[in-house]
């Protein structure tokens, strides 16, 4: 995971953009300033933090704390305060979703393989295979406290549902400590801003159609000023105006299976081991913090056909794509 | 598909959970900072409160609160309170086995108290209008300042005040230190003027030609002032994701006219019979200090709020207050996002060193004396219940009902003669009802 850890500084009309790769996504930090030194300093601080979080919590990195916990399932593994707080947050999400959201559900992916629409028949698992992997799922079987976490043998956890959003929020906190200049942090489509742009202008954020081969772009020089482009055309981008808070998208239209004409999305029900029926392809949520936005989008997807109703009831600003 | 229950709580729980994880907010702030609180919007609260003491004072209060949060995190809060008070209040004299006659504080007319009854002045009637304006803004990362103005006007009372406060966050905003001061200037101008300390209440024919002149000899003037300076130091600490603690210390000094011009003391003879009524006399300064600790604890759905205050002053009053509230969400079964909140408060105070229930004829006069039950030794408790729910458009409607009981303690003074047969320490019971609507 240490490959390609370079940062690229781009000069815009009234801002600097620091681009880098992290968490398998293109990432960007925009700061609205003419101070190049500040932009570089900010870029260094944020990339250092994002890469630190990636190194610590990525399940793909064999040296991460996450892998250490997973490789030592059956024994207590020492954790620090930050990990405890993240686990506590995950615990809240598990409770709130009555078990639908479960950071130990990653092992189900061994049974399911969502590669897109090709060769779908060969990857559709048997019920027995799903049931077997389900034995190793269940947050309630995991014990953790402020000092240690203990997984049962064969279990795994991953921070995929919350780690990137957490990194966005941490980055904004660090940005605010460094500068009063407006900052936007975008980690592969999950993003947050430190506040409005100069003169109380909004940030214009384009959410690309998930069917297009990209996720979210930020375009600070855009002159679009509508709150949301009120188009219903699924092929066009949506433009979201943000003055504060965060935005996160959950769901990925490119990852699905088709069997007997039914399209199965990659969102799995941690309790049954099967894909959530009739879930939207993606949901984008606005909230004060990225981690809230991300989890609300995910919790909504887990509601399947009820996703939009769920968010409407919570009086949350969101966009859903089906 | 199983649906998520307690939908209403998800957003709030996530707000608190995220704030704890990121250490960006105090718990209290996270609770109030719901998603709907978007900048540039006014938020209004209105409340109507009724307070009624059995056979005594009834009070009605209407509160109108408006708050606006600006884009740049400044907050303007405006509050208008209107109180009306009617009914009877103990005048300080002791009950007697015979009828007693008292002159009204204004000097206009008399009232009589039945044998055996605690003397109550039933001319108590006042309307108070109070205006508060408060401006709060961040001045630097982790530094928030606030300043406010206060104006309160009653028929015979004017109070003007200013306050200032600074709050400093540190330890990733898990800790907040605050320091505040306030200054009040009050003017008291009761109808009939201010009585001379320890002068005898003039009782007689208020229509007589020499009445007004005689009454004036018991007066020292038409109005007087007092000034109050308060200093408050506070510390708030987020203990963990469920618990918040707050500690306060306050120092308050009051100078000026602190006597209650409506209160008297009975002067009794060796058989306990009232011979005279003297207007009370209090020192012209008071220094109060208090320490306060509060803890908010979030269980999975319920919230427990417990606080304790210890107050002491140079009048030798010491008091202990324990206050607790427990918020129980009821889900959507009894109104949308409804909750119940039981309330319990316990209060105990010792008497001021110059408190005495009555004076004895021909005994040496103390420098100060007051028979006001409010500065005597007492125990009081409040039990109450609040019920709230969301109505249309997310506006909150709540109802509160409380019962208050105050029991004075026997001051240990020898009860002489006829005083043995009367109640020198009557208790006070009151019912408080409040309706609040936030929109």
HADDOCK unambig.tbl for C-alpha pairs under 7 A between the chains (distance, minus, plus):
assign (segid A and resid 85 and name CA) (segid B and resid 21 and name CA) 5.38 0.50 0.50
assign (segid A and resid 86 and name CA) (segid B and resid 21 and name CA) 6.57 0.50 0.50
assign (segid A and resid 89 and name CA) (segid B and resid 17 and name CA) 5.98 0.50 0.50
assign (segid A and resid 89 and name CA) (segid B and resid 21 and name CA) 6.86 0.50 0.50
assign (segid A and resid 96 and name CA) (segid B and resid 10 and name CA) 6.45 0.50 0.50
assign (segid A and resid 97 and name CA) (segid B and resid 4 and name CA) 5.73 0.50 0.50
assign (segid A and resid 98 and name CA) (segid B and resid 4 and name CA) 6.62 0.50 0.50
assign (segid A and resid 291 and name CA) (segid B and resid 18 and name CA) 6.81 0.50 0.50
assign (segid A and resid 292 and name CA) (segid B and resid 14 and name CA) 6.28 0.50 0.50
assign (segid A and resid 292 and name CA) (segid B and resid 18 and name CA) 6.58 0.50 0.50
assign (segid A and resid 303 and name CA) (segid B and resid 3 and name CA) 6.68 0.50 0.50
assign (segid A and resid 314 and name CA) (segid B and resid 8 and name CA) 6.51 0.50 0.50
assign (segid A and resid 314 and name CA) (segid B and resid 11 and name CA) 6.81 0.50 0.50
